[in-house]
Amino acid sequence: MVHMKAPEELRSHQWYGTDGLRSFSHRARTRQLGYLPEEHLGKPVIAILNTWSDINPCHVHLRDRAQAVKRGVWQAGGFPLEFPVSTLSETFQKPTPMLYRNLLAMETEELLRSYPVDGAVLMGGCDKSTPALLMGAASVDLPTVFVPAGPMLPGHWRGEVLGSGTDMWKYWDDKRAGLIGDCELTELESGLARSPGHCMTMGTASTLTAAAEALGVTVPGASSIPAVDSGHDRMAAQSGMRIVEQVHKGRVLSSILTQEAFEDAVTTVLGLGGSTNAVIHLIAMAGRAGARLTLDDFDRIARTVPVLANVRPGGRTYLMEDFHFAGGLPGFLSRITDLLHLDRPTVSHDTLREQLAGARVHNDDVIRTRDNPVASEGGVAVLRGNLCPDGAVIKHIAAEPHLLKHTGPAVVFDDYRTMQRTINDPELDITADSVLVLRNAGPKGGPGMPEYGMLPLPDHLLKQGVRDMVRISDARMSGTSYGACVLHIAPESYVGGPLALVRTGDTITLDVEARILQLNVDDEELARRRAEWTPPPARYERGYGALYNEQITQADTGCDFEFLARPGKVPDPYAG
């Protein structure tokens, strides 16, 4: 039996329940909104933070789902209030929504702190929205439940099942290679993404909502429910009911987001063959929650967990709807319980052990057994070497195996526009053995670290049948991408990292098994080049961009703002 908090125990009581002028004013303005005293006084006030917008196809259904959340809150005896917050649309926002992840985190934090709310339901799913919402909420530390947007339906085209993003890259290369024409491409435009919801591959969105479920901040099974399935509506209502219970229990977010929870989220991401973007986001989220994750934690855990999710692009066959009906994340976690911290709480159960007690897998090809994994080790490797002294990452399970140990001559591009303009220039003499290098695409240089890391191959190589090459950058890449792409090189070239010193013709060695990325140039020559290097001009002279440039940290520490990531107390506002 859940203890019901007395009205004066609720945080919202400061606004509504005292005898002063301010409380009188707050009650009067609530009447102005059309609410009766019986609807809200003495009840938990629940903020529903909704990232819906007309231009975000991943979240276009969340306006309706918010009504289901409200239904659940009302059913449980709470009072829901919906707040629109920034939408971070991966498909439309330029130069990249990563530039604005911390802006949504700030908005989330300050909104929850400054309004009369006792708990929060966070609604998101498109790549940057999940970490942004949870980073901001962690900094406030109210009872919190996350509602994932859910994957879209599988794509279809001429008898083929398509994965958003992953098949976009594939067929775009086929077009450039002359294998398909404009008619096929026009049909593909209508077949790749055919419903609301985020990418239905194990891209960044699915990876991070799975991480949120593994952290324990969603109701069980929430992360894989297709966006348009009626079960998604029921999950939203269940989440509304759950948050009221969390308020009465006093179970704040910090009791869920523990060090053990983050380690389990890393284990989950690696076992799913998930997106490299999760490395940056989980490090940032952990920092906000007072936990600590490093690149070394990812590499250490990767050596202990097999990839069991046969979901594209790390797997070869299935999509998220298949994963959901095969058992979803509860089924997946049931196969790696020996690698998890089972005695920690979630928003639905007192322990993760209790939550997973009835979990089952219904298709052993979608969610593999331990003796038949997709890969024997986790899907991301952390590299070190003189080219990345603070680390780099590669999703090696999505690369052609022969490239995982490779030495080749660099072809260097100083920015993405130059690369687009010159990648097919015959004078560059690019071969399949070349190492394509992109710089000035990191947190400051991008700006915002865009998803440029899956550099396009030259047309002449595509026509020869080449589909993968070693590519190196301080950028990120879409979780739906694939290939031998080394990413997140830190420190970035824009601030003078070693990537800034590479010249076309230098040889670079990649050895994933040895975890090495090495520029084969002697220290004396590198010192000479460093003495000649001059910093590029600032990307922004004013506004949010200037704040971003001043405060952003590097990829290995999560790309948070320094003033947000630092420890310290922020008092609740005085409402009287």
Secondary structure, DSSP 8 states (H G I E B T S, - for coil): ------GGGSTTHHHHSSSSHHHHHHHHHHHHTT--HHHHTTS-EEEEEE---TT-TTTTTHHHHHHHHHHHHHHTT-EEEEEE-----TTT-SS-GGGGHHHHHHHHHHHHHHSS-SEEEEEE-STTHHHHHHHHHHHH---EEEEE--B---EEETTEEE-TTHHHHHHHHHHHTTSS-HHHHHHHHHHS--SSSB-SSSSHHHHHHHHHHHHT-S-TTGGGS-TTSHHHHHHHHHHHHHHHHHHHHT--GGGTS-HHHHHHHHHHHHHTT--THHHHHHHHHHHHTT----HHHHHHHHTT--B-B-BTTTSSSB-HHHHHHTTHHHHHHHTSGGGS-TTS--SS-S-HHHHTTT---S-TTTB--TTS-SBSS-S-EEEBSTT-TT-EEE-GGGS-GGGSEEEEEEEEESSHHHHHHHTT-GGG---TT-EEEE-S-STTTTTS--S--S----HHHHHTT----EEEESS---TT--SSEEE--SS-GGGT-GGGG--TT-EEEEETTTTEEEE-S-HHHHHHHHHH------S-SSHHHHHHHHHB--GGGTS-BHHHHS----------
